[in-house]
Amino acid sequence: MAIDPEVIPSSSNKGSRAGRHVPRWAIYSSAGIGVFLLVGLIKTLLPLIGMAFLLAFIWAQSTSNRRY
């Protein structure tokens, strides 16, 4: 049973949602693309962050004045 937008006033909750419809495939496909982008971003950034920490550790160890 479809809701006729002219019958329900737009100020009510059902009236504000009566004219809006987003297809499910659009929601699922945008969520899938978002997951792929998030995984790609994590795969790119984690090695860079790890290398930055490793280089900072090596730099700190090489510039410290320790006498044995």
Contacts in CASP RR format, 6 or more apart in sequence:
PFRMAT RR
TARGET T0000
AUTHOR 0000-0000-0000
METHOD contacts of the structure
MODEL  1
MAIDPEVIPSSSNKGSRAGRHVPRWAIYSSAGIGVFLLVGLIKTLLPLIG
MAFLLAFIWAQSTSNRRY
3 14 0 8 1.000
3 15 0 8 1.000
3 18 0 8 1.000
4 18 0 8 1.000
5 15 0 8 1.000
5 18 0 8 1.000
5 19 0 8 1.000
8 14 0 8 1.000
8 15 0 8 1.000
8 18 0 8 1.000
9 15 0 8 1.000
10 16 0 8 1.000
END
